[in-house]
Amino acid sequence: MSGAFELAAWSAERLARVEQALSQWVVADAPAGLGEAMRYAVLDGGKRLRPLLVFAACEATHGDSGAALRAACAAELIHAYSLVHDDLPCMDNDILRRGKPTVHVKFGEAQALLAGDALQALAFELLAPEGDAVPAAVQADLCRLLARSAGHAGMAGGQAIDLASVGHILTETQLREMHRRKTGALLQASVMMGAACGAAPPEANAALQAYGAAVGLAFQVVDDILDVTSDAAALGKTVGKDAAHAKPTYVSLLGLDRSRAYAQQLLGDALQALAASGLADTRALQALAMMVVHREN
Amino acid sequence: MSGAFELAAWSAERLARVEQALSQWVVADAPAGLGEAMRYAVLDGGKRLRPLLVFAACEATHGDSGAALRAACAAELIHAYSLVHDDLPCMDNDILRRGKPTVHVKFGEAQALLAGDALQALAFELLAPEGDAVPAAVQADLCRLLARSAGHAGMAGGQAIDLASVGHILTETQLREMHRRKTGALLQASVMMGAACGAAPPEANAALQAYGAAVGLAFQVVDDILDVTSDAAALGKTVGKDAAHAKPTYVSLLGLDRSRAYAQQLLGDALQALAASGLADTRALQALAMMVVHREN
């Protein structure tokens, strides 16, 4: 509890474990080039925000770090698979991701489809290891949280709303609902998976739910802002693509200034939830919320 | 144990529960047409072989039928999602399935992609319900079995081999390995998920593994035979498509007569495994193995 909290150092230590674990668990020996495509989609890229949220929530609730490592990697695999499928020609038809050719550009559409499918299955496989290193009750909780956030009530459902919304004007309520599912659900689930590795009392759990919801939405608001204010080199992906696809965004709905104010308000909500959580040390969670809102890519 | 075993009556009772449960669990209210596409992909169609294998193995090991119902539906959802993705233009580009337009023909490619993704997530969600109706240890076992059979070491890996094998001549060993993953893994996992709902002693578990492997492979050998001997009306899907796609099959490798003999041999292996299992009543498992080999569609 004493001393200044250094997010960079805290993150670096945890990300080193995540990268090593992903490199071990995302198998190179899957047959017929599938492993290569899976590794390309997952390794050496991305902010790893979801793994960091898992660790931060796990540590705040004094959870088991072995279980958290599995949950962190599983959340990242779901995120990675969603990007692979999102980039496909029948979806966003994107050719650049994290500054590199997208998976289907490099490996072909069929292999990209399969790699995404296999990454989703692998996420659940990681959560249910044999033996008793992770208690069965924790395994079941993690599978439940991840499955709900990835499926029709979460990410996939948000994508469907996104598809249907192209060229339409959404209300702020509709836009929030889309993003709550599409991006927010998995970010919030990452927080709750971290908490499921520990033993948070009910009031702390409720506070972490609120924190996760605010951070999840803030992430998307900032994403919408960066899509119009950043350049491809900083962002590592195509910019201005939401406008090009006539997709509704917070910026198109609220304008830039009100979008920025909204992101700040959500940051305030997240920090307030932590303050009311009763948890002794939430510095990593606080720092991650600030990073989400103040990031430049 | 007394009286003749009637597979038709036994199946009808279980399938009624499966259809009702699928109709309840595959949500119509998923947003923006996603639920409609998911239901179209799953309901009113298919032999439901995987659910029947789950129930048969569960009953042979005196397992919990509530857990088995979830496992049965989860296995069917994985099967259904794989068909949706398989039929996409970048894979088999098929327009007919179970006598109806395929999901992407009816709902568009993007929605079909998402429906498949959401069905996979829903499968794991079904296996990890809240509360203690299904013990956490059973939930974890079911998630592990299903994830392994669906991912790179199972179905998705088999698909990758399938993709890479088009236009190539495979050895019998390579063909068996492809089918062991592509179709066999999920059929075998269905048997083992049924057993995981019960409490089979280790020797029974080993026997059920062998049974599942033999039935899984027999299913594919018969599939290859029907692809050349059946017609579209009986099969409910495009016939002769393996040959049209220059895909290696048992018939192209062994010829029709040796393929039929091989299917009979696998049936013998499956029945022998059951006889050695020490389980008291394996009549449903026996009848399903015979149905797999003697089916006409």
Interface residues (C-beta under 8 A of the other chain):
Chain A: V27 A30 P31 A32 G33 L34 G35 M38 Y81 S82 H85 L88 C90 M91 G108 E109 A110 Q111 L113 L114 G116 D117 A118 Q120 A121 L122 F124 E125 L127 A128 P129 E130 P135 A136 A137 Q139 A140 D141 C143 R144 L146 A147 R148 A150 G151 H152 A153 G154 A156 G157 G158 Q159 A160 I161 L163 A164 S165 R181
Chain B: V27 A30 P31 A32 G33 L34 G35 M38 Y81 S82 H85 L88 C90 M91 G108 E109 A110 Q111 L113 L114 G116 D117 A118 Q120 A121 L122 F124 E125 L127 A128 P129 E130 P135 A136 A137 Q139 A140 D141 C143 R144 L146 A147 R148 A150 G151 H152 A153 G154 A156 G157 G158 Q159 A160 I161 L163 A164 S165 R181
